[in-house]
Amino acid sequence: MASTAEVVSSFGWRTVFYSNAVISVLVGVAWYAFMFSSPQQHPRIASEERAFLIRQLKPDRAVVVPWKQILTSMPVWSLVVTNFASNFAFYTFLTFLPEYFEMMLGYDFESTGFLAVTPYLTQLVGALVSGFLADKLAHGGHSLVLIRKAFTLIAFLIPAIGLSILPFISDRTACVIIFSIAIGFSGFIDGGCAVNHLDIAPRYVGILKGLGNMFGTIPGILSPILTGYILDQGGCPTEDDPKPLTASCEMSWRIVFFLSVGVYLFGALFYVLFAKAHLLIYPSEDAEEEEEALVYKAIPPQAWCEGMGVI
């Protein structure tokens, strides 16, 4: 993102798509070259590591996914809702932040690349810090559900506050700082709901993540269309129609910001009401699995997390 504006200015907008396509192909080739389905198939793994991994693996058998438990669980849907809510703001500003900097703050196109990526660098820092803090608190015996809810509230409410005041600030430096702080704290989601799947269904993290990401991609489609429509209805200038900035356009940008704030608040409320952090979904296809599930259920989440090396 930081280099996009310069690439477009120097080589044209098509170059961005071509370069991303080439990088994707290279990553795909590397993936197929270095990734394998099992330790036995890996040609470069150390013999000691291969033996250790094989000892930890259980024999392959058909996995019966408890879809009824999953689809009727409100804690599961709380994770789906937070995924949707966080992605809504993420995709909105990932798509339109450079345009906002250029249109409303007067930055030239070449400088918006670095400015647009700055908030996401702070988000990376927030994610790293939140993961460390959440693990320390869980290891210290604090309530896991309170940790998850507190970190999720931080990740939603602080960005919501920042986005609420941002449209009313005209100072360019202050806007960049406030937006960077707001998005930085959104990284605290990685100590909250983003890892909550491990607490409630460790055997089915992939299923739950897939379900959440399925709904989480909807904002990637909906948000740019909706934002573009709002700005168009507000008569905002475009590249094809560089008309003067109007009060109606400024109001349209405020609506865009407040819409993300509303989605953030809804996601936070839903999660606080329905989130859990103890084992809820476990296998039941045979007596052995049921017995193992009950053993997991009797152990505090932080205990089995520590045993698995998570904390």
VEXNU-108397 format. One line per field, with one value per residue (C-alpha): x, y, z; residue in one letter. Coordinates in steps of 0.5 Angstrom, whole numbers, plus 500, padded with zeros to 3 digits. Layout:
<sites>
c1 = c(X,...);
c2 = c(Y,...);
c3 = c(Z,...);
type = c(A,...);
</sites>
This chain:
<sites>
c1 = c(500,506,509,502,501,509,508,501,504,511,508,500,495,495,502,499,495,500,505,500,499,506,507,501,504,511,507,503,509,513,507,507,514,515,509,507,501,504,511,512,512,517,524,527,525,530,529,528,523,519,519,516,511,508,508,503,499,493,491,487,479,473,471,464,463,457,454,448,452,456,450,446,451,450,458,459,455,458,465,461,458,465,469,464,464,471,472,467,471,477,475,472,478,483,479,477,483,487,482,480,487,487,480,479,486,489,495,497,496,504,504,498,501,505,500,495,499,501,495,496,503,500,495,501,504,497,496,503,502,495,497,503,498,492,497,500,493,491,497,496,489,485,478,479,472,473,480,477,471,476,480,475,472,478,479,472,470,477,477,469,471,477,472,467,471,475,471,470,478,481,488,492,497,492,488,493,495,488,486,493,491,484,486,492,488,483,489,487,482,488,488,480,475,480,483,476,475,481,477,470,472,479,478,474,478,478,471,469,474,472,464,467,471,465,461,467,468,461,464,469,464,458,463,466,459,456,461,462,454,454,460,456,450,454,456,464,469,472,477,473,469,474,468,469,468,462,458,454,460,463,457,457,464,461,456,461,465,459,456,463,462,455,457,463,458,453,459,462,455,453,460,459,452,454,461,464,471,470,469,462,463,467,466,461,462,464,465,473,472,466,470,476,471,469,476,477,471,473,480,480,482,488,491,490,492,498,499,498,504,499,500);
c2 = c(500,505,504,504,512,512,506,509,516,513,507,507,504,497,496,495,490,486,487,484,478,476,477,472,467,467,466,460,457,457,455,448,448,448,446,438,435,430,430,423,427,433,431,437,436,433,426,428,433,428,423,428,430,423,421,427,426,421,416,419,418,421,428,429,436,438,443,443,445,450,454,454,457,464,465,462,468,473,471,472,478,481,479,482,489,489,488,493,499,495,495,502,505,500,503,510,512,515,519,522,524,527,530,532,534,536,531,530,523,521,522,519,512,512,516,511,505,508,507,499,499,502,496,491,494,493,486,484,488,485,478,478,482,477,471,474,476,469,465,470,466,472,470,468,471,478,478,476,481,487,486,486,492,496,494,496,502,506,506,508,514,516,515,519,526,525,528,535,536,539,539,534,532,531,527,522,522,520,515,512,511,509,503,502,500,496,491,489,484,479,478,478,475,473,468,466,460,456,457,455,449,448,442,446,452,451,451,457,461,459,461,467,469,467,473,477,478,481,488,487,487,491,497,500,500,503,508,510,511,515,520,520,522,527,530,529,530,525,524,524,530,534,539,544,541,542,542,536,532,533,531,525,523,524,519,514,515,514,508,505,507,504,497,498,499,493,488,490,490,483,480,483,480,473,471,465,463,456,449,449,445,438,431,426,421,415,414,415,422,424,422,426,432,431,431,438,441,440,443,451,454,457,450,447,453,452,445,446,451,457,461);
c3 = c(500,502,495,491,490,487,483,480,478,475,471,471,475,471,474,481,479,475,480,485,481,480,487,488,483,487,493,491,487,494,498,493,494,501,504,505,508,513,517,513,506,508,505,509,516,521,523,531,529,524,530,535,530,528,536,537,531,532,526,521,521,519,523,524,525,530,525,530,536,532,528,534,539,540,542,535,532,537,533,526,528,531,524,520,524,524,517,515,518,515,508,508,510,506,500,501,506,501,497,504,505,498,498,505,508,501,501,494,491,491,499,501,500,506,510,508,511,517,521,519,522,529,528,527,534,537,535,538,544,545,544,549,555,554,555,561,564,562,565,571,573,571,568,560,558,562,558,551,552,555,549,544,547,547,539,538,542,542,534,534,539,534,528,531,532,526,521,525,525,520,522,517,522,528,523,521,529,531,526,527,534,533,528,532,538,533,533,540,537,537,544,544,539,534,538,542,537,541,547,545,540,539,535,530,530,522,521,526,522,516,518,521,515,510,513,514,507,506,508,503,497,501,504,498,494,500,501,494,493,499,497,490,493,497,490,492,486,482,478,472,475,479,482,488,495,498,505,502,500,507,510,506,509,516,514,512,519,523,519,521,528,529,526,531,537,535,534,541,544,541,543,550,551,548,548,552,553,556,552,548,542,542,539,540,535,540,547,547,544,549,555,552,551,558,561,557,559,566,565,566,559,561,564,557,553,557,556,549,549,547,553);
type = c(M,A,S,T,A,E,V,V,S,S,F,G,W,R,T,V,F,Y,S,N,A,V,I,S,V,L,V,G,V,A,W,Y,A,F,M,F,S,S,P,Q,Q,H,P,R,I,A,S,E,E,R,A,F,L,I,R,Q,L,K,P,D,R,A,V,V,V,P,W,K,Q,I,L,T,S,M,P,V,W,S,L,V,V,T,N,F,A,S,N,F,A,F,Y,T,F,L,T,F,L,P,E,Y,F,E,M,M,L,G,Y,D,F,E,S,T,G,F,L,A,V,T,P,Y,L,T,Q,L,V,G,A,L,V,S,G,F,L,A,D,K,L,A,H,G,G,H,S,L,V,L,I,R,K,A,F,T,L,I,A,F,L,I,P,A,I,G,L,S,I,L,P,F,I,S,D,R,T,A,C,V,I,I,F,S,I,A,I,G,F,S,G,F,I,D,G,G,C,A,V,N,H,L,D,I,A,P,R,Y,V,G,I,L,K,G,L,G,N,M,F,G,T,I,P,G,I,L,S,P,I,L,T,G,Y,I,L,D,Q,G,G,C,P,T,E,D,D,P,K,P,L,T,A,S,C,E,M,S,W,R,I,V,F,F,L,S,V,G,V,Y,L,F,G,A,L,F,Y,V,L,F,A,K,A,H,L,L,I,Y,P,S,E,D,A,E,E,E,E,E,A,L,V,Y,K,A,I,P,P,Q,A,W,C,E,G,M,G,V,I);
</sites>
